[in-house]
Amino acid sequence: MKVNILGVEYEILQMSEEEFPKLKAMNSSGLAELYDKKLIINKNNYISREETYDNLEEYAKKVIRHEIVHAFFHEAGLMDYCKDEQLVDWMALQIPKISKVFIEANCI
Protein backbone atom coordinates (compact mmCIF):
# COMPACT_ATOMS: atom_id res chain seq x y z
CA MET A 1 0.00 0.00 0.00
CA LYS A 2 1.21 3.52 -0.76
CA VAL A 3 0.41 6.67 1.20
CA ASN A 4 1.13 10.34 0.56
CA ILE A 5 2.93 12.06 3.43
CA LEU A 6 3.29 15.80 2.89
CA GLY A 7 3.64 15.29 -0.84
CA VAL A 8 6.02 12.33 -0.63
CA GLU A 9 4.93 8.80 -1.49
CA TYR A 10 5.73 6.14 1.09
CA GLU A 11 5.15 2.45 0.76
CA ILE A 12 3.79 0.46 3.71
CA LEU A 13 5.09 -3.09 3.66
CA GLN A 14 4.30 -5.97 6.00
CA MET A 15 7.37 -8.16 6.20
CA SER A 16 8.75 -10.91 8.39
CA GLU A 17 12.05 -10.71 10.23
CA GLU A 18 13.45 -13.15 7.68
CA GLU A 19 12.45 -10.84 4.83
CA PHE A 20 13.74 -7.72 6.60
CA PRO A 21 16.38 -8.77 9.20
CA LYS A 22 16.69 -5.23 10.61
CA LEU A 23 13.34 -5.82 12.36
CA LYS A 24 14.84 -8.65 14.40
CA ALA A 25 18.13 -6.82 14.98
CA MET A 26 16.21 -3.89 16.46
CA ASN A 27 13.56 -6.09 18.15
CA SER A 28 10.95 -3.92 16.50
CA SER A 29 7.30 -4.17 15.54
CA GLY A 30 7.91 -1.61 12.82
CA LEU A 31 10.51 0.65 11.26
CA ALA A 32 10.37 3.85 9.31
CA GLU A 33 13.00 3.67 6.59
CA LEU A 34 12.75 7.40 6.00
CA TYR A 35 15.31 7.79 3.24
CA ASP A 36 13.97 4.76 1.36
CA LYS A 37 10.40 6.06 1.84
CA LYS A 38 9.25 2.72 3.26
CA LEU A 39 7.36 1.93 6.43
CA ILE A 40 8.08 -1.67 7.40
CA ILE A 41 5.64 -3.47 9.68
CA ASN A 42 6.78 -6.70 11.32
CA LYS A 43 3.97 -9.05 10.38
CA ASN A 44 4.95 -11.63 13.00
CA ASN A 45 6.41 -9.65 15.91
CA TYR A 46 3.20 -8.24 17.33
CA ILE A 47 1.66 -11.70 17.60
CA SER A 48 4.20 -12.71 20.24
CA ARG A 49 3.79 -9.62 22.43
CA GLU A 50 1.67 -10.37 25.48
CA GLU A 51 -0.03 -6.96 25.47
CA THR A 52 -1.45 -7.62 22.01
CA TYR A 53 -3.19 -10.94 22.65
CA ASP A 54 -6.64 -9.44 23.15
CA ASN A 55 -6.66 -7.42 19.95
CA LEU A 56 -3.93 -8.13 17.43
CA GLU A 57 -5.58 -6.10 14.68
CA GLU A 58 -5.70 -2.91 16.78
CA TYR A 59 -2.06 -3.31 17.81
CA ALA A 60 -1.01 -3.71 14.18
CA LYS A 61 -2.92 -0.53 13.27
CA LYS A 62 -1.19 1.35 16.10
CA VAL A 63 2.21 0.20 14.80
CA ILE A 64 1.34 1.49 11.32
CA ARG A 65 0.18 4.84 12.76
CA HIS A 66 3.42 5.04 14.77
CA GLU A 67 5.58 4.63 11.68
CA ILE A 68 3.43 7.10 9.72
CA VAL A 69 3.93 9.72 12.46
CA HIS A 70 7.72 9.23 12.16
CA ALA A 71 7.41 9.89 8.43
CA PHE A 72 5.31 13.04 8.95
CA PHE A 73 7.86 14.52 11.33
CA HIS A 74 10.67 13.61 8.93
CA GLU A 75 9.00 15.16 5.91
CA ALA A 76 8.19 18.29 7.95
CA GLY A 77 11.88 18.66 8.83
CA LEU A 78 11.20 18.06 12.53
CA MET A 79 14.01 15.58 13.11
CA ASP A 80 14.15 16.03 16.89
CA TYR A 81 10.46 15.09 17.11
CA CYS A 82 10.99 12.30 14.61
CA LYS A 83 13.47 10.68 17.00
CA ASP A 84 11.26 11.15 20.08
CA GLU A 85 9.71 7.70 20.52
CA GLN A 86 7.53 8.81 23.43
CA LEU A 87 6.00 11.68 21.44
CA VAL A 88 5.55 9.53 18.32
CA ASP A 89 3.90 6.77 20.33
CA TRP A 90 1.61 9.25 22.12
CA MET A 91 0.48 10.61 18.78
CA ALA A 92 -0.08 7.14 17.35
CA LEU A 93 -2.33 6.32 20.30
CA GLN A 94 -4.20 9.64 20.45
CA ILE A 95 -4.76 10.53 16.78
CA PRO A 96 -7.80 8.21 16.40
CA LYS A 97 -9.40 9.82 19.47
CA ILE A 98 -8.59 13.33 18.25
CA SER A 99 -9.94 12.52 14.77
CA LYS A 100 -13.19 11.27 16.30
CA VAL A 101 -13.65 14.56 18.17
CA PHE A 102 -12.89 16.54 15.00
CA ILE A 103 -15.55 14.56 13.14
CA GLU A 104 -18.08 15.06 15.96
CA ALA A 105 -17.34 18.80 15.96
CA ASN A 106 -17.69 18.90 12.16
CA CYS A 107 -14.39 20.74 11.83
CA ILE A 108 -12.66 18.65 9.18
N, C-alpha and C positions, 0 to 999 in steps of 0.2 A: 504494500500500500504506500502511496506517496501523499505527502502533506506539504502545504505551502506555509512556510514560517517566515514572516516579514519579507516576502518576495523571493525566498530561496526554497527550492524544492528539496525535501528530505525524504528518504525512503525508510519506512518502518519494516524491519525484518524480524521474524521470529526464528531463532536459530538455537541449536543445541550447543553445549560446551565443546563437543567434538567438532562441530562445524565452525565454531568461532572460539578457539581456546582461550582468548583473553578473558572471556566470561568466567571461566574456572580459575584462571590465574588471579583474578581480582575478586573472586567469590561474590559475583554480582548477579542480580536479577535482571539488570539491564545496563547498557552503556550508550552514551551519546558520543558517537564518532564524529565530532563536530567539523573536522576538516574534510572528512569523506562524505559528509551530509547523509549519514546513516544513523538510525536509532535502532540498536540491536536489543531485542528482548529475549532473555533466556527462557526458552519454551519449556524447560524441565526444572529449572532451579526453584521456582515458586511452589512447585508441587511438594517439595521436601521441607518447606518451612512450616513449622508448627502453627504459626499465627495465621496461616492461610487456609488451614484445613476446612473451615466452615464455609468459605466462599472464595474458591480459587479464581473464578472469573473476575470478581471485583478487585482482587489483589493484582491480577494481570493488568487490568485497566489502570490501576494506580501506578504501576511501573511504567506503562506507556506514557501517562500524563507526566510523570517525573522526568522522563527523558525528553519529552517535548518542552518542558519548562527550561531545562538546560539549553536546548537549542534556541529558544526565544531570547534568553539572556545573552547567549553568544552572538546571535545575529543583531541584537540591539547594542552590541559593544560593551555590555556590562559584565566583564570577565570576573570581577570580584564576586558578583552575585552568582554567576554561573558556577563558580567553584564552591559556593556555600550550600553544602548538602542539607543542612537544617532548613534553610530558607526554601530551597527547591522542593524538599519533601513537604513542608508546610503548604506550599502553593498547590502541589499535586493533590493533597488531601482536601484543601479548602475550595478550590476552583469549582467543583460541582455544586457545592452549597452556595457559593457566591452567584454562580450562573442561575441557579434556581430562583434566588431572590431577585435578580435582574429581570428574569422572565415574569415573575409575579408582579413586579413594579412596572412592567411594560416599558422598560428603559433600554432595551436593545433592539 
